[in-house]
Amino acid sequence: HLFFRVVITSRFRELSFSIFILWPLHFMWAAKGTRRAAKMAFFACLAVAARNGPGARTVRAFSVSSAGARPSTFATSVRRSCSIPTAFLDRHHARSLSTSSAQCVTQLKSTSVASELEKSMEVTHPSYDVIAKDVVTEYGAYCTLYRHKKSGAELLSVATEDDNKVFGMTFRTPPTDSTGVPHILEHSVLCGSRKYKTKDPFVQLLQGSLQTFLNAFTYPDRTCYVVASQNTKDFYNLINVYADAVLHPRAISDPTVHAQEGWHLELEKKEDPLVYKGVVYNEMKGVYSSPDSLLMRESQRSLFPDNTYGVDSGGDPTKIPDLSFEQFAEFHGKFYHPANSRIYFSGDDDVLKRLEIMAEYLDEFGESPESKPGSVIEWQKKTIAEPVWERHPYPAGADQPETHNLMVNWLVNEEPMTPFEELTMSILDHLLLGDTSSILRKTLMESNLGAAVTGGGLSDELLQATWSIGLKGVEPDNVKTVEDLILNTLTKVVEEGFTEDAIASSMNTIEFQMREFNTGSFPKGLSFMLGSMSHWLYDKSPTDGLKFEEPLAQLKASIAESGSKVFQDTIKKFLVENTHRSTIEMVPSKTLEAEQEKEEKERLAAIKASLNDDDLEE
């Protein structure tokens, strides 16, 4: 699951709440063909999903050669476009000359900007070592990776032309249980800090700042805090508030914050029964009443029995009350040290100023040898020798149909995939599920075995990729038929392959999305940051996950040589012959909610019985 906070402010009232997103993110946009965009950005996906409606543009041509021009050829192309013989200066060509001259000026200006951006990569600061430099030519991003000498914090500085400046701090926060401590902490750090005493700076910033983005996300293995603004002064103020909030929150010294945002016991009168309350607790009660979220939760748990992805970072309502304030504060102390952070800047602001602002905070910290090694995500090995089938209940109302939900899930990889494999898997995902004509989606929809397709295919935002697909609203007698249909369709594709038109369509769609990089109204820098985390979080180069020219050219060459074979081999390796597979069947229960409520009341009654009168008065 992914959680982030939304605040809506109007003239009359203010609503602050958390939004629950089904994890993996790809489930939300599978039908829109946004796999690669989803990997590069959470909100880029929102924009792409909105864009790829009925009126979306499509790319008709399919080229085997790469369309990307290399930086070394750019100056040559500028000179060529400006070299117009004077013999052609007649009335017929006057307009062409004017247009070409304007293009020449624009290109020369771009060259000058690129030169300035390149210079930004040379900026140094005595508090930092320069670890690496790279240019992501696909997006005109000039990147320098620094390491803070004293604390060990890593800082990625991305210089671009974009005036919508973005700052983010991401911490690797793998939970060991389902008490929801990463999620509760994400809420809590924004409730005041050492420097900013107000109890809700988050809301005040939304009201008084010129921010273009202000939020925080809890992933299964990380927590991100992000701000953006086009006003430089406002941007620096936002950075200061967020940096102080995450590094010096009031929450770790004030137990009332944990009680408010996480959970607490509440009693109106001494004779009344105890009840659980808390922002995250109440939120997750709603999440766990959703059949869709329960299906996703059980699917992920079944694929990851041995690592952090098997527990719920958002919090299981039955486990959240097990989290003590001491455990909560200890989690912050362990994982919120700068040594375990990834700090990100992008935009057209001054690179030296970025380093100076963060040095003010980082210089306070020394090394923390345990923070970063202690947060390493362990690989889940493919331990399922025979595919498993699990049945779990979901709450159903008295008037709801007694249909089942079914999803077949695979753990795709147990070791790092190459960029070529990652891209091939993304294109394959689109071929199978990307639109209504894709073979697996079409087969499931036309089978009339269920009410709607669920699962969404590939999810590759975490250390290991998964692939899931199924149907909702399935009659009990048809659940095995649905699984057979999915497996038989995949086997058929391995044997018969895809048509040239289908491959061309998927290749064009994904390539167009990657090149256009349309994030709508959301900051491009945010998209870039979330994309970099797909590698950087796991101690790889932050820019590797954003480059696509080389693997794209490699894939096109493979298709030109052997057609569909590359996709057939990929399905065979990662899906058809992969036994680390689970089928999750969700069965409706009209008594589940009542049973859960009874268990909770009994637990609370036992707690109340253990309290004396003084405790109850408090």
N, C-alpha and C positions, 0 to 999 in steps of 0.2 A: 504494500500500500504506500501511497504517497500522500502526505498531508501538508496543506499550507493554509495560512490564515488570510481571510479576506475581511476588510472593513468597508462598509458602505456608509457614506456620510451624506445626509441630506439636510435641508433647512430645519426639519422637524425632529429628527432623531438620528441616532447612530447605532448601527448594528455591527457587532464584532463577533465573528464566529470562524470556525475552521471548516474547510471544504475537504471532503474525502474523495480521493481519486483511486479507482481500482488500479492496483499494481498487477502486472506491468502496465506502463503508460500506453504501450502499443494497443492494448485492448480498446482504447477509446477511438483510435483512428485507423484501424486496420483496413476498413473499407475505402479509405481515402488514399491509399497508396503513399503513406508518408513514413515508411520505415527508416530511410536514411535520415530524413529530417528529424524524426523522433529521436534518433540517437544523438543528433547534434544539438537538439534543444527541446525543452519541454514546451515553452510558449511558442517557439517556432512551429511546433506541431499544431498548436491551436490555430495559428494563423493559416497554415497550409491546409488544415482540415476545412476551415471556413472558405478558403479560396477554391478548393477543388470540388466545387459544387457543379450543378448542371452547366453553368456558363463558363467554366474554367477553360483556359487555353490548353491546347494539346500540341505536342510536337510530332509531326508526321514523318519526318525523314529519320532514317537510321544509318549512322555512319560507323564503320569499323575503326576508323582512325580517331585519335583523340582530338577534340576541338580546342583544347586549351593552348594558348600561346605562352611560351616561356619568357621570363623577364629579359633574358639576354637578347631576344629578338625585338623587344618593344621599341627601342630607339630607332632601329632600322625601319620598322613599320611606320613610325612617325615621319621619318625623312621621306619615305616613298610616297606617303599620302600628300605631302606638301610639294612634291616635285612635279609641278604642272607646267608643261612647255608653253612659252608665250604665244606660240603659233595658234594655240587653241583659244586665245582670248577674243573670241567673237561674241556676238550678241547671244548666239545659241547656247554658249557655254558659260555665260556670265554668272548665271545662278549656281551652276555647279562649282565654279571657282569660289564664289562666296561661301557656299556650304562647306566646301573642303577647307577653306581658310579658317572657318569657325571651328571645324573639327580639329584642325592643326593646333590652334590656340588651346583648345580644351586638352588635347593630348600632351602638349608641352607643359601645361599647367599641372596635369596629372603626373608627369615626369618629375617636375619640381617638388610636388607634394611627396612623391615616393622617395625622393632624395632626402627630404627632411625627416620622413618617417624612419628611413634607414639610419640616419644619424642618431635617432633616439635610442637605438640599440647599443650605442657606445656609452650611454650614461652610467656612471658608477657612483657608489656611495661608500664611505668608510665602514659602515655597519654591515655591508653585504658582500658576499662573493658572487661573481657571475658564474652560473653553472652551465648555461647553454644559450645559444641564440638560434633563431629559426625564422624563416619567412613563409607564411602560409599564403602562397601566391594565389590560390583559389579565391581568397577573400581579401587580399590586400592587407594582411595583418603582419606587423613586424613585432616579433615576440622575443623577449629576454626573460630567462628564468634566473632568479636570484635566490640565494640562501642567506638568511640572517645569521651572522657569525655566532652571536651569543646564544640565541634560543634554538636555532636550527629550523626556523620557519621557512617555508618555500613561498616565493612570491613570483607570480607570472605577470609581467607587464606587457600588455598588448597595445601597440601604438597604431591607430587607424585614423581615417578622416572623420569618423563619426563623432558628432558633437553630443550625442546621447551617451554620456559617460557612465560606466558600470563599475561597481565595486562589489566583491563578494568574499566572504570567508566561509570555507567549507571544512568541516571536521569529520574524520572517519569515526563513526560512532556505532560499532557493531554490538547489538545487545546479546546477552546470553540467555535471556528469558523473555516472557511476553508481558512484563509489568508495564511496558510502554515508557520506560525512562527516557529514551531519546526524544520521543514526542512531547512528553511533559516538560522536559528541559527546554525544548524549542519554544514552547509557550512561555516558560518562566523567565528566561533570560531577558525577555523584552518587557519585564515588569519593574524597571528601575535598575540603576547601577551606581557604582562608586561616585562617578562624576555627575550623573543625571539622576537626581533623587526622585523625580516624579514617578508615580506608580505605574503609569502607562505611557511611556514616551512614544510607543508605536502609534497610538491613536493621535497624539499631539502632532507627530511628524506628518501624518496623513492630512491633518487639518491645516497646518501652517507651512508645510514645505512645498517647494516647486518640483518635488520628485516625479519622475515618470514611471518609477517602479519601486516598490518597497514591500518586501515580504521575506518569508522564511519557509523552508521545505524540510520535511523529514522523510528520508528514503529508508529502505531496509538496512543500509550500511553507512549512511552519511547524513549530515545535517548541514544545510546551506542557508546562509544569511546574505541577502542581496539587496542593494540599493542602486538607483540610477537617477540621473538628473542632467538636464542640458545647461543648467546654471552652475558655473564652477564653484562659486562661494557656497551655494546650497549643497552641492555635491560633497565638498569637504566637511561640511557640518554633519551631513548624514553619515559619512564614514566615521567621524568621531563618536557619534552616538552609538552606532552599531558595534564598533570595535570595543568601546568601553562596556557595552552591554554583554557581549559574549565572553570577554575576558575577566570582567569584574562585576558579575551580576549580584544584585541584592538577594536573589533567590537562594544562594548557597549559605547565607547567614541568617535568613529569615524564614523559619518553617511555615509561616502563614502563606507564603507564595506557593510552596509545594502543595499545601492543603487546598488552596483555592484553585490552582490550575490542574492539579493531579486528582487527589481524592481526599475526602474527610468524612467523618461521621457527623450526622446532624440529628438533633432532637428538639422538637418544638416544646414539648412538655415531658415531664418525667414519666408520665404514664404512657406516652406514645411510643411506638416502636422506632428503633434506630433506622436511619436510611443513609445510603451512600450518596454523596454529592461531589461535584468537581467538574471543571470544564472538559478535560480530556475524558474522564470517566463517562460523563453523559454523552459526549460525542461518540465514543466507541460503543456504547450501548446501542446507539442508532445504527452504527456500521454493522454490528453483529446481528442485527435483525434483518439485514438485507440478504436475500438468497444469492444475489450475484457476488457480493463480497465474500460470503462464506464459501462459495464455489472456488473463487480465486485463492482464498486463504488455505483451504484444504489442498488445493492443487500444488501450491508452492511448498507447503509443509511436506507433502508426499515426495517431492523431488529432492528436497534438501534435508535428509534426516540427521546429517552430521555437522552442519555448519550454521552460521548465524541466520541464514535465510529461512531456516526452518521455524524460527520464532517470529512473533509479530512485533515490529518496532513501534507500531502505533498503539499497541496495548490491547490485551484481552480483558474485557470487563471483569472476568472472574479472577484475574491475576493482578490487575492494577492495585487493589488494596493491599497486596503483599509488599508493595514498594515503600520502604521506610525513608524518612528524610535523610538519614545517614547514608543510605545507599545512593540516593539521589545526588547528594552533595559529592560523594566519592566518585560518581560517574563523571561529573563535571571536572573534578580535579584530575582525573586520569586522562580524559579524552579532549578536554578543551584547552590543553596547553598548546602554545604556538607551535611546538615541535610536531604536533599532530595536525596542523592546519595546512590548508592550501589557500593562499591569499591571491586574489585576482583583481586586476585593473584592466580596463580597456577604454578607448576613446581618444580624444584629441587633446587631453590635458597634459600638463607638464610631467614627464616621467620622474624627474628628480624630486618634485613635490610629493609624488606618490610614496617614494622611498622615505622621505623625511617624515611624513605623517605617520607611517606605520612604525618607523624606528622609535618614535616617542612611546609607543605601547610595547614594542617587542624588546626594547633595551632593558625593561624591568625584569625580564625573565631570563633565567639561565637554562641550561640543558635539562632535558627530561628523558633520560635513557629508556624509560619504560613506556612512554606514551605512544610513540609511533610503532615500535615492535608489538606492543600490546593490542594494537588495533588492526593488525594485519588480518585480512579475510582469508580463511583457509579454503582451499579447493575442495569441493564435494566430488569425491570419486564416484564413478558409475558402479555402484554396488548392487543394483537390482539386476539379478541374473535372469529372472523371469518377470515379465510385466505384471503389475499388481492392479487389482480392482478393489476400490474402497467405496463403501456406502455410508453417507452421513445425513443426518436430518437437517431440514431447514424449516423455520417457522412459517406456517401457512394459516391464513384466516379461515373461518368457517365457510365463507362463500367462495373461496378460491378453488380452482380446479386442482385435482390431485395428480398433476403432471410432474415428471422428474426433469432434472437438469443434468446433463452429462458432458464431461470434457475429458479429452485424451491429451496427455502432457508428456513431453520429452525433456530431459536434460541434454542439451545439444552437445556441449563440450566439457571435457575435464582437464583441458590444458589450453593455453592461449591459442587463439585462431590468428592466422595471418591476415593482413589487410585484404588480400585477394579472397580468402575464405569468408571474411566478414561481408564484403560487398556482394559476393556470389550468393550468400545466404539471404541478404536483403532483397536482391532481385528475384530469387527463387520464391521468397515469401510473397512478393507482389504477383508473381506468376500463378501462385496457388490461391491467393486470397484477396489480391489487391482491388478488384472491382467485381461487379456482378457477372462478368463474363469469364472470370478466372475459374479454372476447372474445378477445384475443390469447393470453393464457395458456391458456384453454380450447381454442382452436384448435390450439395447439402440443401440448398434452397429449394431445388426442384424435387427433392425426395419426399416432401410433405411429411417428414418424420418428426418435425418439431416446429415450434412457433418462430424461432429466431436463432441465427448463428451466434455463438459466443466463443470467447477465447482469444481470437484475434491473431494467432500465429506467433511470429517471432518477437521476443523481448530480449534485447541485448544491451540494456543500460547498466547491468550489474557486472560483476566479475565473470559470471558464467551465463551463457544464453540459454533460454528455454523456448520451447515451441508448443503452443496449445491451441486446440480447436475442438468445438463441440456444438451441441444444440440445446436450447432451452425449450421447455414446454413439450417434453417427449412423453408419450404414453408408456406406462411401465413395461408393457410387452415388447416395446420397440427399442429399448436401451441397448441391447446387444447388437441389434441391427444397425444402429447408428455407429457404434464402434467399428463393426465390420465394414461399413460403407467408407469410413475414413481411411482405414488401413488398406482396403482393396483399391481405393482411388489412388493412393500414394504408390502402391505397387504397380498399378497400371501406368502411371506416369514414368516410373523407372523403366518400364518395358518399352513404352511408346514414345516418350519424350514430349516436347512442346513444339507447336508449329512455329515457323519463322515469323509469322505476323505477331503471334503472342509474345515471342521473345523481343521483337523490335518494339512493340508497344510498351512493355515493361521497362526495357532499357531506356527508352526515350523519356518515359514518365519520371523515373528516378533520377536520370541525369539532368533533366530540366529542373527538377526541384533542388538538386544540389547546386547547380550553377546559379539559379535565380536567388536562392537563399532569402526568400521573402518571409520576413517575420511579422509582417503586418505592422500594427502599432506598438509591438513589443520591442524592446531594445535588442539590436543585433548582438551587442556585447554579451547579453545574458545568454543568448543562444550559443555563442562561442564558448562561454564559460562552462555551461552544462555539457557541451560536447567534449570539451577538453577533459572533464572529470571522468569520462568513460575510460580513459587511460591513466591520467595523472593520479587518480585516487589509488590506483593499484601499482604505483611506483614505476610507471612507464612515462615516456615523453608526453607532455600535455598536448603537443601539436600533432602527434601521429594520428589521433582519431579524427582529425579535421581535414586531412588530405585525401583526395580521391583520384587525382589524375593518373597516378601510376597504376593502382589496382584496376581502375576503369579501363585503361589502355590494355592491360594484361587480360582482362575479361573479354574485351572486344576481340582481341587476337585469338583467344581460345574459341570463341563462338564462330569466328571466321574460318577456323581450321576444322572444328568438329561439330558445329551446330549446337544441338541441345545436350550433347553428352556431358558437358560440365555440370549442368543442372541435374541430370539424371544421376550422376555419380554422387553429387552432394546429398540428394534425397536418400539415396541408398545408404550412404555412410552415416549421416546424422539422424535419420529418422527410421527408415525401414529396417535396417539391421541393428538398430540401437535398442537394446533391451531395458535400458534405464527409463522405463515408461510407466506412467500411472494413469488409470482411468478412474475419475472421480464421479460418482453418481450421487446427486443430492435428492433426497427423498422428502416429500412434504410431511410435516407433522403438525397436527392441529392442537397438540398438547405440549409441544416443546416450550413455548413461552411460559405456560403455567408451571411446568416442571422447573424451569430455571428460576422463576420468581419464588417458588417454594424453597428451593435450595438457598437462595440469597436471604430470605427471611429467617430461615433456620440458622444460618451463619450469623446474622445480625443479632438474633435473639440470644445466641450463645455468648456473643461479645457483651451484650447488655447485662446478662446474668453475672458476668465476671466483674462488673464495675460496682463500686460502692456509691453511696449517696453523694459524696463529695465529687466523685468523677462525673456523675450524672448532672450535677449542678453546673460544672464547668462547661 
